[in-house]
Amino acid sequence: MASLNLKVGTLGRRLAAHLLRRTTYNVSKARINEFAEMEVQQAVDKLVQDPLILTEPLSWHEGKPWLYTNSDLFYDSLNRSSVLLWWMQEAIKDETMSHRMGFFLHTNFTTSWTFNYSRNLYDHHDLLRKYAFGSFRELAKKVTVDNLMLRYLDNHYNTKFNPNENYAREFLELFTIGKGPQIGPGNYTYFTEHDVKEAARLLTGFEATIKQATYRLSSVDMETGIPRGFARYNRHDIEDKQFSEAFQNTLITGAVDAEDMFRELGEFVDMVFNQDEVARNICRKIYRFFVSRNITEEIEQDIIEPLADEMRENNYSFEVVLRRLLESQHFYDEDDADSSNEIIGTLIKSPLELVFQLINHFHVEIPDAATETHFFNKFLYNGVFKHLLFDSDLYLFSPPNVAGYPGYYLDPARDRNWFSSNSIVGRYSIPFQLIRGRLKSRQDPDIGIVKLDVVDFVANPEHISNPLDAYDMVSELAEYIYCEMPDQERLDYFVGDILLQGIAIEDWTYEWTLYEITGDDSEVRIGLERLLVAMLHSPEYQLM
């Protein structure tokens, strides 16, 4: 029986690594060892908190803040990219689960960064960060009048003169309650086509702000301090809205002025969230994102239903659900006789986990955004974003459609969609690009300033305690980068076939000793780079 009972005892390295891989992009030997000494509640306490972040993105050219200060540095098309780089840098550094949870919220409230204003892009992700552990219900209200969302799903153009159903439909179908099986013409179990039309009428008149900085701050949400769209009463359908039996025939009276439009919106969201299926739907998404793609009848009954009940009882709190799930025996596969067959190592890393966790584990040093602005931008934008991630079939914050990225929603494969004919070459090029410093573009051949130096990594006793012994070295590396420790046959392959390629194991000790004496790493570097590429290409490393 699947169990949400509290896991007891210290985590140990294996389970600490599992928790960190599933919740953060910041995974390293030092962090695994730190969390290994903790009990689960202490570990989750460290993860479920606000991160220390750079408040403002830095401008593309000058490396100075531009959002609230230095407004003369504002160039919208370039600063959209600077917001993207700001998020990536902060996500890589974040020691909490805030950014991974923020990305989860992005997969639920899908938007795209490619056609909107840079300040709207920043505000949107600031909103997701603020509600990473907050109320799903309240976030649903805020995101509805978020400037990025208003433009992305066309509610900016939704007026009483020309109703637009795009946002209303996706709010019900994708963002909150879900469709359910179709049980009749225009009836999808949890809502009807009539409900979409009434919701669209209710949402008329909300308009996104334009890009000028001063105008942006003229409509601000008082609870969050984040700019939001305007309520245009002259564009709003002021008649009452009558919903179907799916929502208990609820009647929401029309607004009497612009401010009252937000009352209407609040009543609409509350009406939707009063349906039990909303909590079930989001808890299934959380489960599939953080735990497993497979939801059996047992999981539905023993995990999803209790989590949904607890969420509803606590104003749809994400934190309550995350704590209960991440502290449970089930998350660590300790609720049955076999603790290695259902959860740990069963999800395929997305390109984000693959690249960001690799950068952190091997301490790849990112250029400083303020003092090495050009190289910082080129490495993270041309190198990581446009090269490593895009070539691996992840166009960050611009999913192919409003449903999101296939790896998170497309049944039955879900995360297995990260392996495809479009992504496999790019995915397997990542170790080569980082190890050999080949992150270059035709426009910027100097971008290869950042690389993973495997010799420096292995020579550091904080990373590898005994590089003189080939088996000790490979075993220690494998323990921290793989979900499960490989068996002896697999270790023999990495040591004998890859690192040594037929030479005696004593020769490795000799060559490493010679390197330590002379500083000439030419002999050991060849074998180590070959080893690391093989270990990072292995099926074991693709899993988390």
C-alpha positions in Angstrom: 0.0 0.0 0.0 1.4 3.4 -1.0 1.9 5.5 2.1 2.2 9.2 3.0 3.5 8.3 6.4 6.5 10.2 7.5 9.9 8.8 6.6 12.0 8.4 9.7 15.8 8.5 10.2 18.6 10.4 8.5 18.5 10.4 4.7 21.9 9.0 3.9 23.7 9.8 0.6 21.4 7.8 -1.7 18.2 9.4 -0.6 19.7 12.8 -0.1 20.8 12.8 -3.7 17.3 11.6 -4.8 15.6 14.5 -2.9 18.0 17.1 -4.4 17.8 15.8 -8.0 14.0 15.9 -7.9 13.6 19.3 -6.3 16.6 21.5 -7.3 19.0 22.2 -10.1 21.8 22.6 -7.5 23.2 19.2 -6.9 26.8 18.5 -5.9 28.8 16.2 -3.7 29.0 18.7 -0.9 25.2 19.3 -0.9 24.5 15.6 -1.0 26.8 15.0 2.0 25.2 17.9 3.8 21.7 16.6 3.3 22.7 13.0 4.0 23.1 13.9 7.7 19.6 15.4 8.0 16.3 13.9 8.8 13.7 14.4 6.1 11.8 17.3 7.8 15.0 19.2 8.3 16.0 18.7 4.7 12.6 19.8 3.3 12.7 22.8 5.6 15.8 24.0 3.7 14.2 23.4 0.4 10.8 25.0 1.0 11.9 28.6 1.4 12.4 31.7 -0.6 15.8 31.8 -2.4 18.3 34.6 -2.2 18.2 36.1 -5.7 19.4 39.0 -7.7 16.4 41.4 -7.5 16.9 42.9 -11.0 18.1 41.4 -14.2 21.3 43.0 -15.7 21.2 44.7 -19.0 22.6 42.8 -22.0 25.4 45.2 -22.8 26.3 47.1 -19.7 25.8 44.5 -17.0 23.8 46.9 -14.9 20.2 46.7 -13.5 17.6 48.2 -15.7 14.2 47.2 -14.4 13.8 49.8 -11.6 17.1 51.7 -12.0 19.1 52.8 -15.0 15.9 52.9 -17.1 18.0 54.6 -19.8 19.5 51.1 -20.5 16.2 49.7 -21.6 16.2 47.9 -24.9 13.2 45.7 -25.0 14.3 43.0 -27.4 17.7 42.6 -25.7 16.3 42.8 -22.2 13.9 40.0 -22.9 17.0 37.9 -23.2 18.5 39.4 -20.1 15.4 38.2 -18.1 15.9 34.7 -19.5 19.5 34.8 -18.4 18.6 36.2 -15.0 16.3 33.2 -14.4 18.8 30.7 -15.6 21.6 32.0 -13.5 19.4 32.2 -10.4 18.0 28.7 -11.0 21.5 27.2 -11.3 22.5 28.9 -8.0 19.3 28.3 -6.1 19.8 26.1 -3.0 16.0 25.8 -2.5 13.4 24.2 -4.7 11.9 27.6 -5.6 13.1 27.7 -9.2 12.2 24.1 -9.9 8.7 24.7 -8.5 8.6 27.9 -10.5 9.3 25.9 -13.6 6.6 23.4 -12.6 4.1 26.4 -12.4 5.2 27.5 -15.8 4.4 24.0 -17.2 0.9 24.5 -15.7 0.3 28.2 -16.5 1.9 28.0 -19.9 3.1 31.2 -21.5 5.9 32.2 -24.0 8.6 34.8 -23.7 9.2 35.3 -27.4 6.6 37.9 -28.3 6.0 39.9 -25.2 7.6 42.8 -23.4 10.7 42.2 -21.2 9.1 43.8 -18.1 6.0 41.7 -18.5 8.3 38.6 -18.7 10.1 39.5 -15.5 6.8 40.3 -13.6 5.4 36.9 -14.7 8.3 34.9 -13.3 8.4 37.1 -10.2 4.8 36.1 -9.7 5.5 32.4 -10.1 8.4 32.7 -7.7 6.2 34.5 -5.1 3.6 31.7 -5.2 6.0 28.7 -5.5 4.9 27.7 -2.0 1.8 29.7 -1.8 -1.9 29.3 -2.7 -2.8 27.7 -6.0 -6.2 29.4 -5.8 -4.7 32.9 -5.2 -2.1 32.4 -8.0 -4.9 31.4 -10.4 -6.5 34.8 -9.7 -3.3 36.8 -10.0 -2.1 35.0 -13.2 -5.4 35.7 -14.9 -4.6 39.4 -15.0 -0.9 39.0 -15.4 0.3 41.1 -18.4 2.3 38.2 -20.0 -0.7 35.9 -19.7 -3.2 38.5 -21.0 -1.2 38.8 -24.2 -0.3 35.2 -24.6 -3.8 33.8 -24.6 -5.5 36.8 -26.1 -7.6 37.9 -23.2 -6.1 41.4 -23.8 -8.4 41.3 -26.9 -11.4 39.9 -25.1 -14.2 42.5 -25.0 -18.0 42.7 -24.8 -17.9 43.7 -28.5 -15.9 40.7 -29.6 -15.6 37.9 -26.9 -12.5 35.8 -27.1 -12.7 32.3 -25.4 -9.0 31.4 -25.5 -8.1 32.1 -21.9 -11.4 31.0 -20.5 -11.0 27.6 -22.2 -7.4 27.0 -21.2 -8.1 28.2 -17.6 -10.6 25.4 -17.3 -9.2 22.7 -19.5 -5.4 23.0 -18.8 -4.8 25.3 -15.8 -7.3 24.2 -13.2 -10.0 21.6 -13.3 -9.4 19.6 -16.6 -11.9 18.3 -19.0 -12.7 14.8 -17.9 -14.3 12.3 -20.2 -16.8 13.8 -22.7 -20.3 12.7 -21.6 -22.4 14.6 -24.1 -22.3 17.3 -26.8 -20.3 20.2 -25.3 -20.2 18.5 -21.9 -16.7 17.4 -20.6 -17.7 16.2 -17.2 -16.1 19.0 -15.2 -17.2 21.9 -17.4 -19.3 22.5 -20.5 -19.0 24.7 -23.6 -21.6 26.9 -22.0 -19.3 27.5 -19.1 -16.5 28.5 -21.4 -18.7 31.1 -23.0 -19.8 32.5 -19.7 -16.3 32.6 -18.3 -15.2 34.4 -21.5 -17.9 37.0 -20.9 -16.9 37.4 -17.2 -13.2 38.0 -18.3 -14.0 40.7 -20.9 -12.3 44.0 -20.4 -9.0 43.0 -18.8 -6.2 44.6 -20.8 -2.5 44.3 -20.6 -0.3 47.4 -20.0 2.0 48.7 -22.7 5.7 48.5 -22.4 6.7 52.0 -21.1 8.2 51.8 -17.6 6.1 54.5 -16.0 2.8 53.2 -17.4 3.7 49.7 -16.2 3.6 50.7 -12.6 0.2 52.4 -12.9 -1.6 49.2 -12.3 -0.1 47.1 -9.5 -1.5 44.3 -7.4 -1.6 45.5 -3.8 -0.9 42.1 -2.2 2.2 41.2 -4.3 3.4 44.6 -5.5 3.7 43.2 -9.0 2.3 45.1 -12.0 -0.9 43.7 -13.5 -3.3 44.4 -16.3 -6.1 47.1 -16.3 -9.8 46.6 -15.8 -11.6 48.4 -18.6 -15.2 48.7 -17.5 -16.3 50.2 -20.9 -15.1 46.9 -22.5 -16.6 44.6 -19.9 -19.8 42.6 -20.3 -21.8 43.9 -17.3 -24.6 41.3 -17.4 -24.9 38.4 -15.0 -23.1 35.1 -15.8 -25.0 31.9 -15.3 -22.9 28.7 -15.1 -24.0 25.1 -15.7 -24.8 22.2 -13.4 -21.1 21.3 -13.4 -20.7 24.4 -11.2 -24.0 24.0 -9.3 -25.7 26.5 -11.6 -23.8 29.3 -9.9 -24.9 32.8 -10.8 -22.2 35.6 -10.7 -23.7 39.1 -10.9 -22.1 41.6 -13.3 -19.7 44.2 -12.1 -20.9 47.7 -11.4 -17.5 49.4 -12.0 -13.9 48.6 -12.9 -12.9 47.7 -9.4 -15.8 45.3 -9.1 -14.5 43.4 -12.1 -11.9 41.9 -9.8 -14.7 40.8 -7.4 -16.3 39.0 -10.4 -13.0 37.4 -11.2 -12.5 36.3 -7.6 -16.0 34.7 -7.4 -15.3 32.9 -10.7 -12.0 31.4 -9.5 -13.5 30.5 -6.2 -16.4 28.8 -8.0 -14.0 26.7 -10.0 -11.8 25.9 -7.0 -14.9 24.8 -5.0 -14.9 21.7 -7.2 -13.0 18.8 -5.7 -11.4 17.8 -9.1 -9.2 21.0 -9.1 -7.1 19.8 -6.2 -6.9 16.2 -7.6 -5.9 17.5 -11.0 -3.0 19.7 -9.7 -1.9 17.0 -7.2 -1.6 14.6 -10.1 0.6 17.1 -12.0 2.8 17.6 -8.9 3.1 13.9 -8.5 4.1 13.3 -12.1 6.6 16.2 -12.1 8.4 15.3 -8.8 7.7 11.6 -8.3 6.6 9.3 -11.1 4.8 9.4 -14.4 2.7 6.3 -13.3 -0.5 6.9 -11.4 -2.1 3.6 -10.6 -5.4 3.1 -8.8 -3.4 2.5 -5.6 -1.6 5.8 -6.1 -4.8 7.7 -6.9 -6.5 6.3 -3.7 -3.5 6.4 -1.2 -1.5 9.4 -2.4 -3.5 11.7 -4.7 -6.8 11.8 -2.8 -5.2 12.5 0.7 -3.0 15.2 -0.8 -6.0 16.8 -2.6 -8.0 16.7 0.7 -5.1 18.4 2.6 -4.7 21.0 -0.2 -8.3 22.0 -0.1 -8.3 22.2 3.7 -5.3 24.6 3.6 -6.5 27.1 1.0 -4.8 25.2 -1.8 -1.3 25.6 -0.3 1.5 24.2 -2.5 3.8 24.1 0.6 1.5 21.8 2.5 1.3 19.3 -0.4 5.0 19.5 -1.2 6.0 18.9 2.5 3.6 16.0 2.9 4.8 14.4 -0.4 8.6 15.0 0.0 8.6 13.8 3.6 6.7 10.6 2.9 7.8 7.0 2.8 6.4 6.8 -0.7 8.7 9.5 -2.1 11.7 7.4 -1.0 10.0 4.1 -2.1 10.0 2.8 1.4 6.4 1.9 1.6 6.9 -1.6 0.2 9.4 -4.4 0.3 11.5 -3.2 -2.6 12.9 0.3 -2.2 14.6 0.5 -5.7 11.9 -0.4 -8.2 9.3 2.3 -8.4 10.5 5.9 -7.6 14.2 6.4 -7.4 15.9 6.6 -10.9 12.6 6.3 -12.8 12.3 9.7 -14.3 14.3 10.9 -17.3 16.1 14.2 -16.8 14.8 17.0 -18.9 17.5 19.1 -20.6 17.2 21.5 -17.7 18.2 18.9 -15.1 20.8 17.4 -17.4 22.6 20.7 -18.0 22.1 22.7 -14.8 22.9 19.7 -12.5 25.9 18.9 -14.6 27.2 22.5 -14.3 26.7 22.4 -10.5 28.1 19.0 -9.8 31.3 19.6 -11.8 31.6 23.2 -10.6 31.6 24.7 -14.1 32.3 28.4 -13.4 29.9 30.8 -15.0 31.3 34.2 -15.9 30.3 37.1 -13.7 27.2 38.9 -15.1 28.4 42.4 -13.9 32.1 42.3 -14.7 32.3 39.8 -17.6 29.0 40.8 -19.2 29.8 39.9 -22.8 31.1 36.4 -21.9 28.3 35.8 -19.4 25.6 36.6 -22.0 27.3 34.6 -24.8 27.9 31.5 -22.6 24.4 31.4 -21.1 22.4 32.6 -24.1 24.3 31.3 -27.2 25.9 28.5 -25.3 23.5 27.0 -22.8 20.1 28.4 -24.0 20.4 28.3 -27.8 22.9 25.4 -28.0 22.7 22.9 -25.2 19.0 23.3 -24.3 17.5 24.1 -27.7 19.5 21.3 -29.4 18.1 18.9 -26.8 14.6 19.9 -27.8 13.8 22.4 -24.9 13.2 25.9 -26.0 13.1 27.4 -22.5 9.9 29.3 -21.6 8.6 28.9 -25.1 6.8 25.6 -25.3 5.5 24.4 -28.7 1.9 24.9 -27.7 -0.3 26.0 -24.8 -0.4 22.4 -23.5 3.3 22.9 -22.7 6.3 20.6 -23.3 5.5 17.0 -24.4 7.8 15.7 -21.7 5.4 16.9 -19.0 2.0 16.1 -20.5 2.0 13.9 -23.6 0.8 10.4 -22.6 1.8 7.7 -22.4 5.5 8.4 -22.7 5.7 11.8 -20.9 9.3 12.2 -19.7 10.4 9.6 -22.3 9.6 12.3 -24.9 12.9 13.9 -24.0 14.5 11.1 -26.0 13.5 11.6 -29.7 15.0 12.0 -33.1 15.0 15.8 -32.6 16.8 15.7 -29.3 19.1 12.7 -29.1 22.1 14.2 -30.9 22.0 17.4 -29.0 21.5 15.6 -25.7 24.5 13.4 -26.2 26.6 16.4 -27.3 26.3 18.1 -24.0 29.3 16.4 -22.3 31.5 17.0 -25.3 30.6 20.7 -25.5 31.4 21.3 -21.8 34.4 19.1 -21.4 36.1 20.3 -24.6 35.0 23.9 -24.4 33.2 23.8 -27.8 30.3 26.1 -26.8 30.9 28.3 -29.9 28.7 29.9 -32.4 29.4 31.1 -35.9 28.8 34.7 -34.7 30.9 34.4 -31.5 33.8 31.9 -31.9 35.2 33.2 -28.6 32.3 31.7 -26.6 34.4 28.6 -25.6 35.8 30.3 -22.5 33.8 28.1 -20.2 34.6 24.4 -19.9 34.5 21.5 -17.5 38.1 20.7 -16.6 37.9 17.1 -15.5 41.6 17.0 -14.3 41.1 19.9 -12.0 37.9 18.4 -10.8 39.4 15.0 -10.0 42.5 16.6 -8.5 40.4 18.4 -5.9 40.2 16.3 -2.7 36.8 17.8 -2.0 35.5 16.1 -5.1 37.6 12.8 -5.4 39.3 11.6 -2.3 41.7 9.1 -3.8 42.4 9.6 -7.5 45.5 7.4 -7.3 43.2 4.3 -7.2 41.2 4.0 -10.5 38.4 1.9 -8.9 38.1 4.2 -5.9 37.9 7.2 -8.2 35.3 5.7 -10.5 33.2 4.3 -7.6 33.2 7.7 -5.8 32.2 9.5 -9.0 29.5 7.0 -9.8 28.0 7.1 -6.3 27.3 10.8 -6.5 26.2 11.2 -10.2 24.1 8.0 -10.5 20.8 7.2 -8.7 22.0 3.7 -7.9 25.5 2.4 -7.4 26.6 0.3 -10.4 27.5 -3.3 -9.9 31.1 -4.7 -10.2 30.7 -5.6 -13.9 29.7 -2.0 -14.7 32.6 -0.6 -12.7 35.0 -3.0 -14.5 33.7 -1.6 -17.8 34.3 2.1 -16.9 37.7 1.4 -15.4 39.1 -1.2 -17.7 37.4 -0.6 -21.1 37.1 3.2 -20.9 39.7 4.7 -18.5 42.5 2.3 -18.9 41.7 0.7 -22.3 43.8 -2.4 -21.6 46.7 -1.0 -19.7 47.5 -2.3 -16.2 45.7 -0.6 -13.3 49.1 0.1 -11.7 49.9 2.3 -14.7 47.1 4.7 -13.8 48.6 5.1 -10.3 52.0 5.8 -11.9 50.6 8.3 -14.4 48.6 10.2 -11.8 51.6 10.4 -9.5 53.7 11.7 -12.4 51.1 14.4 -13.0 51.1 15.5 -9.4 54.9 15.8 -9.5 55.4 17.5 -12.9 52.0 19.2 -13.5 51.9 17.7 -17.0 48.3 16.4 -17.3 48.5 15.2 -20.9 48.4 11.5 -20.2 45.8 11.5 -17.4 43.5 14.0 -19.2 42.9 11.7 -22.2 41.7 8.9 -20.1 39.7 11.1 -17.7 37.9 12.9 -20.5 37.1 9.6 -22.2 35.8 8.3 -18.8 33.6 11.2 -18.0 32.0 11.3 -21.5 31.2 7.6 -21.2 29.7 8.0 -17.7 27.6 11.1 -18.7 26.4 9.3 -21.9 25.4 6.2 -19.9 21.8 5.3 -19.4 22.3 5.6 -15.7 23.1 9.3 -15.9 19.9 10.1 -18.0 17.8 9.1 -15.0 16.9 10.9 -11.7 
